[in-house]
């Protein structure tokens, strides 16, 4: 897929589509905002040379000086958004801003062995065949998923990131896709930078993570928050600009309602492990990475059904089963 050219969106906002070492999504939208005393960058991208070079080239083509970037704000702790942060911080000397939850999750993000151990444990407990568990473990951690440093500045819901001349970015905490995920609202234009929380054509994957509770419930609540805020023009981290963010949020809510209904029906029909439900809920012949994401999303949906009393959950011989 061809990565779009960088563009200026008006009001001092610039869009840099930065390539990713993935088939889908093929790029991440990095935004640069002209601040009173320099530039603010939103998201960083994956840790690979092609991405770093694209940032420099895109900024130069728009007449922007990358050395003027004094603040890097990252929406959440996923490698296609944050993995390049350490290199940018070292090379540009900018401060690094994330939600306060990120500080407590950086060690978890950096711990490759811990990530693989949790994936293997979750897979075994939720019905994945042993041969496939080993294949998933063999994927390891790609080079572009680099470790990162702890943010040197934390924000919480309602904080304002000052960008000068009476303008600020209001922080809206939207956990679900990831615990530390934030969106930002521009005080001057009302435009909403949605990260991965609201995307134009797909629903962001909501992945179960061991020990982090009902992540889908958090995501749905966060969507409802944005509907209540009445967000309009929305700049997502992948894909094209969304004219009416609140309408797109409603569409994503309906998508998850349908998926929850379908999965509850499968449980009633006797599919009692997440692996069994996943195989009937998603298309066949997924590549290993897509299959892992689909599996973790299935658990997130089943755990939400259990949390809301729509299915029961039991443990049998070390395996989690879901019952009508």
Secondary structure as UniProt FT lines:
FT   STRAND          7..10
FT   TURN            11..12
FT   STRAND          13..19
FT   STRAND          27..35
FT   TURN            36..37
FT   STRAND          38..42
FT   HELIX           49..61
FT   TURN            62..63
FT   HELIX           66..68
FT   STRAND          69..73
FT   HELIX           79..82
FT   TURN            83..84
FT   HELIX           85..92
FT   STRAND          95..99
FT   HELIX           100..110
FT   HELIX           112..125
FT   TURN            126..127
FT   HELIX           130..138
FT   TURN            143..144
FT   STRAND          153..155
FT   TURN            157..158
FT   STRAND          160..164
FT   TURN            165..166
FT   STRAND          167..173
FT   TURN            179..180
FT   STRAND          182..186
FT   TURN            187..189
FT   STRAND          192..195
FT   TURN            196..197
FT   TURN            210..211
FT   HELIX           215..229
FT   STRAND          234..236
FT   HELIX           245..268
FT   TURN            269..270
FT   HELIX           274..281
FT   HELIX           288..307
FT   TURN            308..309
FT   STRAND          312..316
FT   TURN            317..318
FT   STRAND          319..323
//
